[in-house]
Amino acid sequence: MNLNLDNILKRVEKPARYIGGELNSVKKEITEGLTRFCFAFPDTYEIGMSYLGMQILYHILNKEENVYCERVFCPGLDMEQILRNEHLPLFTLETKTPINTVDFLGFTLQYELSFTNVLNILDLGGIPLKKEDRDDSFPIIVAGGPCAYNPEPLADIVDIFLIGDGEEILVKLFNEYQASKNAGEDREDFYKRVVKLQGVYIPKYYQPVYDENGQICRVDKLYEEAPDRILRSIVADLNEIDFPVDPIVPFIETVHDRAVVETFRGCTRGCRFCQAGIIYRPVRERRMALIEELAKKQLENTGHDELSLLSLSTSDYSQFEELATSLMGMCKNSNVSLSLPSLRLDSFSFKVLEEIQGYKKSGLTFAPEAGSQRLRNVINKCITEENIYHSVEQALELGWKNIKLYFMNGLPTETQEDLDGIVQIASNIVELNKKINGKGRFNVTVSASNFVPKAHTPFQWMGQNTKEQFSEKHYYLKDKLRPVKGVTFNYHGTETSILEAVFARGDRRVSKVLIRAFELGCKFDGWTEHFKYDAWMKAFDETGVDKEFYTTRERSYDEILPWDIIDCGVTKEFLIRENEKAVKEETTQDCRKGCVGCGMNKNVTCEMEGIHG
């Protein structure tokens, strides 16, 4: 490819997004037997390079002698314009290879509103959007990540979905590809080889059939040996999986510019709206000594001045107090700051926060999610107002001046009393501060997101609020909170939440809307300044797809759901039981106190089951 990169880079705002060659990036000799995989993150470089999953898979794949993992990101609008004007294909960072010439192009699907960016990357690479329009000269398009647990909206675009943990399944996939090539097989033979691997879903072997109401009445299998359902790939022991101690260090500042170690995967708390709490089960912990070793080596190999621990709930780590104490000592000696997100705010956590934040106390975040105990029981968020006020009181006494409260609007069974409860909690915290600290500077920020029903959760059958209902709730809270001095209110955009819900529970028919919206100029939909709601509405109108069919409509338990083809390891019977308990306002215990019967332990050992029982 004749790519005058120097000339191009002089004309773009952030050239370091496109040059590659960062510390710890990998260069390999391009040989004939090499399988070339391009990891595509469907957003900008700064966001993609902050994603730990990319660093893990880049590290694991490039340790394989016969695999070369390279990277590509969504270019900025300035770079995209140059590529289009000069008819240049999007290229990999490592070797500047056009992405339409690699063997595999793999997308991570972290967020439904990144789907148009998937199409933009394909289009910029000169790759037809629909798989039926691609022949074997194009790369095999692969996708994984949380949004792949409902793969159907992208089933006409993606060739192979990888469901679950990627560390082992990607290596298996490429081993099979090399064996298939060595055997002189064609692409169809390769698909038939890998369709039987755990975690591999190949949509072309399944055909959904719809009834007169638009619901799926059956799914026809088009290849007899394809599995009836696809069980996700599960890494049973994180201690046996390689973790990068020499991650790539970008030349420019990224969203999360720090060393990161994953302490454990999964969550045992069972919030009923939370997809991550289901699809990452069971909890699998790394050994404390290994976490310490990984952290030490990462800091040595990168020069980062901040270390962060990654998990869904940091203080749920079984040896959290010992680990936090050890890492605080290590970081202090190395003059490195320590970040511990997602802490449960008990007395030990405050002791830790006092030590790591000292005089620079940033905001403290609490996530009650709902304004009343009744609604917190519905969603199985097992904290009480007493827990909240007790923690806030400790924070105020220790000198915190900013408290952030996260709530969700539109949760199933939500009433006006629940909204009033949000106002009451914020007001009570303001009063609590006056009582403890008098009248000084103090702020409570109340943030409200919108409930989006997600696949594989107990609320997957529930309807979403309408746009009007969401707006009514936002304005009600705005009016009620305005007179409360010291309270700031923020809420999430309604239009994006509705679109997110369409693709979170969509079927194959919504891909028509996606492609048409992209043709109408939609991309970077998760960015407020780029989101084009009118263009999306035009796409729905032109394709004849009814968005309310996917958003506000409640499903029955016996309806075949588009994502039923995927087995996340948790049984549908458990999700139904949880949905029923939600309606009765009953809670379910954390499975660290004893097994709750979700079905996960039929597939893998649940190490944390009953440890606090």
C-alpha positions in Angstrom: 0.0 0.0 0.0 1.4 3.4 -0.9 0.8 5.2 2.4 2.5 8.5 2.8 2.0 8.4 6.6 4.2 11.4 7.3 2.1 13.6 5.0 -1.1 12.3 6.6 0.0 12.7 10.2 0.9 16.4 9.7 -2.8 17.0 9.0 -4.5 15.2 11.9 -5.1 16.4 15.5 -3.5 13.4 17.3 -1.0 11.6 15.1 0.1 9.2 17.9 -3.3 7.5 17.5 -2.1 6.0 14.2 1.7 5.4 14.4 2.0 2.3 16.6 5.5 1.5 17.8 4.7 2.2 21.5 6.7 0.7 24.3 5.9 -3.1 24.6 4.1 -3.2 21.3 5.0 -6.3 19.2 6.8 -6.5 15.9 6.9 -9.9 14.1 8.4 -11.1 10.9 5.6 -11.7 8.4 6.0 -15.3 7.2 3.8 -17.5 5.1 2.5 -19.7 7.9 1.6 -16.8 10.1 -2.1 -16.3 11.1 -2.8 -12.6 11.1 -5.4 -11.3 13.5 -6.4 -7.6 13.8 -8.0 -6.7 17.1 -10.5 -3.9 16.3 -11.8 -1.7 19.1 -14.9 0.2 17.8 -14.0 3.6 19.4 -11.0 5.9 19.5 -7.5 4.9 20.4 -7.6 6.6 23.8 -10.7 4.6 24.8 -9.6 1.3 23.3 -6.1 1.4 24.9 -7.8 1.8 28.3 -9.5 -1.6 27.8 -7.7 -4.3 29.7 -9.2 -7.1 27.6 -7.3 -5.9 24.6 -4.0 -5.9 26.5 -4.7 -9.4 27.8 -5.5 -10.9 24.4 -2.7 -9.0 22.6 -0.2 -10.4 25.1 -1.6 -14.0 25.0 -1.9 -14.2 21.2 1.5 -12.7 20.4 3.1 -15.3 22.6 1.9 -17.9 20.0 4.6 -18.5 17.5 2.2 -18.7 14.5 -0.1 -15.9 15.4 0.4 -12.1 15.0 -2.1 -9.9 16.8 -2.2 -6.3 15.6 -4.6 -3.5 16.5 -7.0 -1.0 14.8 -9.3 1.6 16.3 -11.9 4.0 15.0 -10.0 6.9 13.5 -10.9 10.4 14.5 -13.2 12.3 12.1 -10.2 14.3 10.7 -8.3 11.1 9.9 -11.4 9.4 8.5 -11.9 12.3 6.1 -8.4 12.0 4.8 -8.7 8.2 4.3 -11.9 8.6 2.4 -10.8 11.6 0.3 -7.6 9.8 -0.7 -9.1 6.4 -1.1 -6.8 4.8 1.5 -7.9 1.7 3.4 -7.8 1.7 7.2 -4.6 0.0 8.4 -3.2 -1.9 11.4 -1.0 0.1 13.8 1.8 -2.5 13.9 2.6 -3.0 10.2 0.3 -0.5 8.4 -1.3 -3.4 6.7 -4.8 -2.7 5.1 -7.2 -4.5 7.4 -9.0 -6.1 4.5 -5.9 -8.3 3.9 -5.6 -10.0 7.3 -6.9 -13.5 8.1 -9.2 -12.4 10.9 -10.7 -9.1 12.0 -12.0 -9.3 15.5 -14.3 -6.8 17.3 -14.9 -6.4 21.0 -18.5 -5.5 21.6 -18.5 -3.6 24.9 -21.5 -1.3 24.3 -24.5 -1.5 21.9 -24.0 2.1 20.8 -20.6 1.1 19.3 -22.3 -1.0 16.6 -22.2 1.7 13.9 -18.5 2.1 14.6 -18.1 -1.6 13.8 -19.7 -0.8 10.4 -17.5 2.2 10.0 -14.3 0.2 10.5 -15.4 -2.4 8.0 -16.4 0.3 5.5 -13.1 2.2 5.9 -11.3 -1.1 5.4 -13.1 -1.7 2.1 -14.9 -4.7 3.5 -18.6 -5.3 2.6 -20.9 -4.9 5.6 -23.0 -8.0 5.2 -21.4 -11.4 5.2 -23.4 -12.5 2.2 -21.6 -9.9 0.2 -18.1 -11.0 1.2 -16.2 -13.8 -0.5 -13.2 -15.8 0.8 -10.8 -13.1 -0.2 -12.0 -10.9 2.8 -11.0 -11.5 6.4 -13.2 -13.7 8.7 -15.1 -11.2 10.9 -15.1 -12.3 14.5 -16.8 -10.6 17.5 -16.9 -11.2 21.3 -17.5 -9.3 24.5 -20.6 -8.7 26.7 -22.8 -7.6 23.8 -22.1 -10.9 22.0 -24.4 -12.6 24.5 -27.2 -11.3 22.3 -25.4 -11.7 18.9 -28.5 -11.6 16.7 -28.5 -7.8 15.8 -25.1 -8.4 14.2 -25.7 -11.9 12.9 -26.0 -10.8 9.3 -22.6 -8.9 9.6 -20.3 -11.1 11.8 -19.1 -14.5 10.6 -18.1 -16.0 14.0 -19.1 -14.9 17.5 -16.9 -16.0 20.5 -19.1 -16.2 23.6 -17.4 -15.9 27.0 -13.8 -15.6 28.2 -11.5 -15.1 25.2 -8.1 -16.2 26.5 -8.4 -19.9 25.6 -11.0 -19.9 22.8 -9.1 -17.5 20.5 -6.0 -19.7 20.7 -8.1 -22.8 19.9 -9.8 -21.0 17.0 -6.4 -20.1 15.4 -5.0 -23.6 16.0 -7.9 -25.0 14.1 -7.5 -22.4 11.3 -3.8 -23.4 10.9 -4.8 -27.1 10.9 -7.5 -26.4 8.3 -5.1 -24.5 6.0 -2.5 -27.3 6.3 -5.1 -29.8 5.3 -6.0 -27.8 2.2 -9.5 -27.1 3.4 -11.7 -24.2 2.3 -13.4 -21.7 4.6 -16.6 -23.7 4.8 -14.6 -26.7 6.1 -13.0 -24.5 8.7 -16.4 -23.3 9.9 -17.5 -26.9 10.3 -14.4 -27.7 12.3 -14.8 -24.8 14.8 -18.6 -24.8 15.2 -18.4 -27.6 17.7 -15.9 -25.7 20.0 -17.4 -24.5 23.3 -18.1 -20.7 22.9 -18.3 -20.6 19.1 -21.5 -19.4 17.5 -21.7 -19.3 13.7 -25.0 -17.6 12.8 -25.1 -18.9 9.2 -25.9 -22.4 10.5 -29.1 -21.1 12.2 -32.3 -19.6 10.7 -34.9 -17.9 12.9 -38.5 -18.2 11.8 -41.1 -15.6 12.8 -44.8 -15.9 13.4 -47.5 -13.4 12.4 -46.9 -11.4 15.6 -43.3 -10.9 14.7 -42.1 -13.3 17.5 -39.7 -16.1 16.9 -41.6 -19.4 16.6 -38.6 -21.6 16.0 -35.0 -21.6 14.9 -34.1 -24.0 12.1 -30.6 -25.5 12.2 -29.0 -25.5 8.7 -26.0 -27.7 9.6 -26.9 -30.9 11.5 -23.7 -31.0 13.6 -24.0 -27.5 14.9 -24.9 -27.5 18.6 -28.5 -26.7 19.7 -27.2 -24.1 22.1 -23.8 -22.5 22.5 -22.3 -22.8 26.0 -20.0 -19.9 26.7 -16.3 -20.4 27.0 -15.2 -20.3 30.7 -11.7 -19.9 32.1 -11.9 -22.1 35.2 -8.8 -20.8 37.0 -7.4 -17.3 36.4 -4.2 -18.3 38.1 -3.4 -20.6 35.2 -4.0 -17.9 32.6 -1.2 -15.6 31.5 -1.6 -12.0 32.4 0.4 -9.1 30.8 3.2 -7.7 33.0 4.5 -5.7 30.0 1.3 -4.0 28.6 1.6 -1.5 25.8 2.3 2.1 27.0 0.7 4.7 24.7 2.6 7.8 23.6 -0.5 9.9 24.4 -2.7 10.2 27.4 -5.6 7.6 27.4 -8.8 7.5 29.4 -7.2 5.2 32.1 -3.4 5.9 32.0 -2.2 3.4 34.6 -1.1 -0.1 35.5 -4.1 -2.4 36.0 -4.4 -5.8 37.6 -7.6 -7.9 37.5 -8.1 -9.3 41.0 -11.1 -11.5 40.2 -13.8 -12.1 37.6 -17.5 -12.4 38.4 -19.8 -11.1 41.1 -21.9 -12.9 43.7 -24.3 -10.1 44.7 -27.1 -10.9 42.2 -28.5 -7.4 41.3 -31.4 -8.3 39.0 -30.8 -5.5 36.4 -27.1 -6.3 36.0 -25.9 -8.4 33.0 -22.3 -8.5 34.1 -23.3 -10.2 37.4 -24.8 -13.1 35.4 -22.5 -13.5 32.4 -19.2 -13.4 34.3 -20.2 -16.0 36.9 -18.8 -17.7 38.9 -16.4 -15.6 40.9 -12.8 -16.7 40.1 -10.0 -15.1 42.2 -6.3 -14.6 41.5 -4.0 -15.6 44.3 -2.9 -12.6 46.4 0.8 -13.4 45.9 0.2 -13.5 42.1 -1.6 -10.1 42.2 1.2 -8.5 44.1 3.8 -10.0 41.7 1.8 -8.8 38.6 1.4 -5.3 40.0 5.1 -5.0 40.9 6.3 -6.2 37.4 3.8 -4.0 35.6 4.9 -0.9 37.4 8.6 -1.8 36.7 7.9 -2.5 33.0 5.8 0.5 32.2 6.9 3.4 34.4 3.2 4.2 35.3 2.8 6.3 38.4 -0.7 4.8 39.3 -1.9 1.3 40.0 -5.5 0.3 39.8 -7.3 -3.0 40.7 -10.0 -4.2 38.4 -13.1 -6.2 39.3 -16.8 -5.8 39.5 -16.6 -5.1 43.3 -13.0 -4.6 44.6 -13.7 -5.1 48.3 -15.4 -8.4 47.7 -12.0 -10.0 47.2 -11.7 -12.6 49.9 -8.4 -11.3 51.2 -9.1 -7.6 50.5 -7.8 -6.2 53.7 -4.4 -8.0 53.5 -4.1 -7.2 49.8 -5.0 -3.5 50.2 -2.5 -3.1 53.1 0.2 -4.8 51.1 -0.3 -2.8 47.9 -0.5 0.5 49.9 2.9 -0.3 51.4 4.4 -1.2 48.0 2.9 1.9 46.3 4.1 4.2 49.1 7.7 2.9 48.8 7.6 3.4 44.9 5.9 6.8 45.0 3.0 5.3 43.0 -0.7 6.3 43.7 -3.2 3.5 44.3 -6.7 3.5 42.9 -9.3 1.2 44.4 -12.7 1.6 42.5 -16.0 -0.1 43.5 -15.3 -0.2 47.2 -18.0 -1.2 49.7 -17.7 1.6 52.2 -17.1 0.0 55.6 -14.7 1.2 58.3 -11.7 -0.6 56.7 -12.4 1.0 53.3 -12.4 4.4 54.9 -9.1 3.7 56.6 -7.7 2.7 53.1 -9.2 5.8 51.4 -7.7 8.0 54.2 -4.3 6.6 53.5 -4.4 6.6 49.7 -6.2 10.0 49.2 -4.9 11.9 52.2 -5.7 15.6 51.8 -6.7 15.2 48.2 -10.1 13.8 48.8 -12.0 13.3 45.6 -15.7 12.6 45.5 -17.1 9.5 47.2 -19.6 7.5 45.2 -22.6 5.5 46.5 -24.9 3.5 44.3 -28.2 3.0 46.1 -29.8 2.6 42.5 -33.3 3.1 43.9 -35.0 5.6 46.3 -36.9 3.2 48.5 -36.1 -0.1 50.3 -39.1 -1.6 48.5 -37.6 -1.0 45.1 -34.1 -2.0 46.3 -35.6 -5.3 47.3 -37.2 -5.6 43.8 -33.8 -5.2 42.1 -32.0 -7.2 44.9 -29.7 -4.3 45.8 -29.1 -5.5 49.3 -28.2 -2.2 51.1 -30.4 -0.3 53.5 -30.7 3.5 54.1 -29.1 2.9 57.4 -26.0 1.4 55.6 -25.9 4.5 53.3 -26.3 7.1 56.1 -23.8 5.3 58.4 -21.2 5.3 55.5 -21.9 8.9 54.6 -21.5 10.0 58.3 -18.1 8.4 58.4 -17.1 10.1 55.2 -18.3 13.5 56.5 -16.4 13.1 59.7 -13.2 12.3 57.8 -13.6 15.4 55.7 -15.2 14.4 52.4 -16.9 17.4 50.7 -18.4 15.8 47.6 -20.8 12.8 47.6 -22.0 11.3 44.4 -25.2 9.2 44.4 -26.1 6.9 41.5 -29.8 5.9 40.8 -31.6 4.3 38.0 -34.9 5.5 36.6 -37.5 3.3 35.0 -36.8 0.2 37.1 -39.6 -2.4 37.1 -42.5 -1.4 39.5 -41.0 2.1 40.1 -43.6 4.6 41.5 -43.6 8.3 42.4 -42.8 7.3 46.0 -39.5 5.8 44.8 -38.7 9.1 43.1 -39.5 11.0 46.3 -37.2 8.6 48.1 -34.3 9.8 45.9 -35.0 13.4 46.9 -35.2 12.4 50.5 -31.9 10.6 50.6 -30.1 13.6 48.9 -31.8 16.0 51.3 -31.0 13.9 54.4 -27.3 13.8 53.4 -27.2 17.6 53.1 -28.8 17.9 56.6 -26.3 15.3 58.0 -23.4 17.4 56.7 -24.8 20.5 58.4 -25.1 18.6 61.7 -21.5 17.4 61.5 -19.6 20.2 59.7 -21.8 23.2 59.9 -22.4 25.4 56.8 -19.1 25.0 54.8 -18.6 24.0 51.2 -20.4 20.7 50.4 -22.0 19.1 47.4 -24.2 16.1 46.7 -24.4 15.1 43.0 -27.4 12.9 42.1 -27.0 11.1 38.8 -29.9 9.1 37.3 -29.3 6.6 34.5 -32.2 4.9 32.6 -33.0 1.2 33.0 -32.3 -0.8 29.9 -33.5 -4.5 30.1 -30.6 -6.8 29.2 -30.4 -10.3 27.8 -29.6 -13.1 30.4 -30.9 -11.1 33.4 -34.0 -11.7 35.5 -35.5 -8.5 33.9 -35.0 -9.7 30.3 -38.7 -10.1 29.9 -39.6 -6.6 31.3 -40.7 -3.6 29.2 -38.7 -0.4 29.2 -40.2 3.0 30.0 -41.3 5.1 27.1 -39.4 8.2 26.1 -42.2 10.3 27.6 -42.2 8.4 30.9 -38.4 8.8 31.3 -38.6 12.5 30.6 -41.5 12.9 33.1 -39.4 11.3 35.8 -36.3 13.4 35.0 -38.3 16.6 35.1 -40.0 15.6 38.3 -36.7 14.9 40.1 -35.2 18.1 38.6 -38.1 20.2 40.1 -38.0 18.4 43.4 -34.2 18.7 43.8 -33.8 22.3 42.6 -34.8 23.9 45.9 -32.4 21.7 47.9 -29.2 23.8 48.4 -26.0 21.9 47.7 -27.5 19.3 45.4 -26.7 18.9 41.7 -28.8 16.7 39.5 -27.6 15.0 36.3 -29.5 12.5 34.1 -28.7 10.3 31.2 -30.0 11.0 27.7 -33.3 9.2 27.0 -32.8 8.7 23.3 -29.6 6.7 23.6 -31.1 4.5 26.3 -34.0 3.6 23.9 -31.6 2.8 21.1 -29.5 0.7 23.6 -32.6 -1.3 24.5 -33.4 -2.0 20.8 -30.0 -3.6 20.3 -29.7 -5.2 23.7 -32.8 -7.3 23.0 -33.0 -7.1 19.2 -33.2 -9.9 16.7 -31.7 -10.2 13.2 -34.2 -7.8 11.7 -32.7 -4.8 13.5 -29.5 -5.1 11.4 -31.4 -3.4 8.6 -31.9 -0.4 10.8 -28.3 -0.4 11.9 -27.0 -0.5 8.3 -29.4 2.2 7.2 -28.5 4.4 10.1 -24.9 4.1 9.3 -25.6 5.0 5.6 -27.4 8.1 7.0 -24.3 9.2 8.8 -24.6 7.6 12.3 -21.4 6.7 14.1 -19.9 7.4 17.6 -23.5 7.1 18.9 -22.2 6.9 22.5 -20.8 10.4 22.1 -23.4 13.1 22.8 -21.9 15.5 20.3 -22.1 12.9 17.5 -25.4 11.2 18.3 -28.0 11.7 15.5 -31.4 10.7 16.9 -33.3 12.0 13.9 -31.2 10.0 11.5 -31.9 6.9 13.7 -35.7 7.6 13.6 -35.5 7.9 9.9 -33.7 4.6 9.6 -36.5 2.9 11.7 -39.2 4.5 9.4 -37.4 3.5 6.1 -36.8 -0.1 7.2 -40.3 -0.5 8.7 -38.9 -1.8 12.0 -41.0 -1.0 15.1 -38.6 0.0 17.9 -41.4 -0.4 20.6 -41.5 -4.1 19.7 -38.0 -4.3 21.3 -38.2 -1.7 24.0 -41.6 -1.2 25.8 -43.1 -4.6 25.1 -43.1 -7.2 27.9 -42.3 -10.8 27.0 -43.9 -13.9 28.3 -41.8 -16.7 29.8 -42.6 -19.1 26.9 -41.6 -16.7 24.1 -38.5 -17.8 22.2 -36.0 -15.0 22.8 -33.4 -14.1 20.1 -30.5 -14.9 22.5 -31.9 -18.2 23.8 -29.4 -19.9 21.4 -26.7 -18.7 23.9 -26.2 -20.6 27.1 -24.5 -18.2 29.6 -24.3 -21.0 32.2 -27.1 -19.6 34.4 -30.4 -21.4 33.8 -33.6 -19.8 32.5 -35.4 -21.4 35.4 -33.2 -19.4 37.9 -33.9 -16.1 35.9 -37.6 -16.8 36.0 -37.5 -17.5 39.8 -35.6 -14.2 40.3 -38.1 -12.3 38.2 -41.0 -13.8 40.3 -39.2 -12.8 43.5 -38.7 -9.3 42.2 -42.5 -8.9 41.6 -43.0 -10.2 45.2 -40.3 -7.7 46.5 -38.2 -10.6 47.9 -34.4 -10.6 48.0 -32.0 -13.4 47.2 -28.8 -13.9 49.3 -25.3 -13.4 48.1 -24.1 -16.8 47.0 -21.0 -16.4 49.2 -23.5 -17.2 52.0 -24.7 -20.3 50.2 -25.7 -21.6 46.8 -28.8 -19.9 45.3 -29.2 -22.5 42.5 -28.4 -20.5 39.4 -27.0 -23.6 37.7 -23.5 -22.3 37.2 -21.9 -25.0 39.3 -22.9 -27.7 36.7 -20.4 -26.2 34.3 -17.5 -25.1 36.6 -16.5 -25.1 40.3 -17.9 -22.1 42.2 -15.0 -21.5 44.6 -16.7 -18.8 46.5 -19.9 -20.6 47.0 -20.9 -20.5 50.7 -17.6 -19.2 52.1 -19.5 -16.8 54.3 -22.3 -19.3 55.1 
